[in-house]
Amino acid sequence: MRGVWVTRWTFSNAEQVESIMAELGDNGFNAVFFQVRGTFDAYYDSSHEPWAARLAGLGTDPGWDPLAVAVEAGHANGLQVHAYINTFPMWSGTSAPSSTSIPHAYEDHSDWLLDGMELNSSYVFADPAEAGVQARVAAVAADIEAKYAVDGIHLDYVRYPGPQYADADAGRKAVKDTVAGVQSAVDVPVTAAVWGIYENSYGWSGVSQGNVDYYQDSWAMAAEGLTDALIPMIYWSVKPTEGERLDFRVLVRDHVAHKGEGALYAGIGADSLSKDEVLECVRVARSEGADGVVLFDYTNVQAYLGELKAVFAE
């Protein structure tokens, strides 16, 4: 896997999407994780959720279909195209959404909002334990697979926003049940972007843990076959001393050891690392047995795609 995330903030017209796919195909990549859902909205022709506000206004048909363009251009350039969805973020902003077509979930299902969350400049989350939320996520995945020749469904923000919003055991079960619902709804591979530190068994100070702080039991997802691949977001560098705080090498090694029967792709945070650090992470991920890498994100690696191509070819 030589993949890259392309977020919804990266494109505003078809020509940009086509250019991105051509660049990536020319520079050794073989997969794109292309964002099509941010906050219960759609960057594709959805049967369940309104067109995203960033395109032409919430619920307004923009006159082009980002996912359709991405799939056609990606496949033409030898790339897998995985539809990347934000799983639980329900809305962002201090004003409630108002759609011109399909009602937004916040309008129709305000009861889905996680107890204790209020509109703010950041995300408010839908409740992972709500049966309707789980069903909506599965329906979105099935709708995408039915309409587009995608090569996978990719789940991001598949977690709680913090430990105060649920009992730990119930929270972990709700997240896993949501992932299981997606896996049952589609035939294409299901991947998940997961927290870079599963649990802090290293004695490091001041770090957050996916399984403890967000009830994202990613290793159980892999062990139980709920995902076809995990992509831990190990957005730190390779440290001079192995095992030093936030050492990329140790974290990759531990995730590889818990990948189950699925694949393990190391997520690399190019937004916070230098070019040389990114290239080193690619090499170390390979040496530690990862099944590939996925880089965050296209905008942060565009300036040195040629150098990545050379490392990919080593």
URJOVEN-V667284 format. One line per field, one symbol per residue. ss: DSSP state (H for helix, E for strand, - for the rest). burial: b if it has 16 or more other C-alpha atoms within 10 Angstrom, else e. A space follows every 50 residues. Layout:
ss = ???
burial = ???
This chain:
ss = -EEEEE-------HHHHHHHHHHHHH----EEEEEEE----E-------- E-HHHH---------HHHHHHHHHHH---EEEEEEE--EEEEE------- ----HHHH-HHHE------EEEEEEE----HHHHHHHHHHHHHHHHH--- -EEEEE------HHH--HHHHHHHHHHHHHHHHHH---EEEEEEE----- ---------HHHH----HHHHHH-----EEEEE--------------HHH HHHHHHH-----EE-EEEE-----HHHHHHHHHHHHH-----EEEE-HHH HHHHHHHHHHHH--
burial = bbbbbbbbeebeebeebbebbbebbebbbbbbbbbbbbbbbbbbbbebbb bbbebeebbbbbeebbbbbbbbbbbebbbbbbbbbbbbbbbbeeeebbbe ebbbbbeeeeebbbeeeeeeeebbbbbbbbeebbebbbbbbbbbbeeebb bbbbbbbbbbbeeebbebeebbbbbbbbbbbbbebbebbbbbbbbbbbee eeeeeeebbbbbbbbbbbbbbbeebbbbbbbbbbbbbbeeeebebbbbbb bbbebbebbbebbbbbbbbbbebebebbbbbbbbbbebbbbbbbbbbbbb beeebbbbbeebee
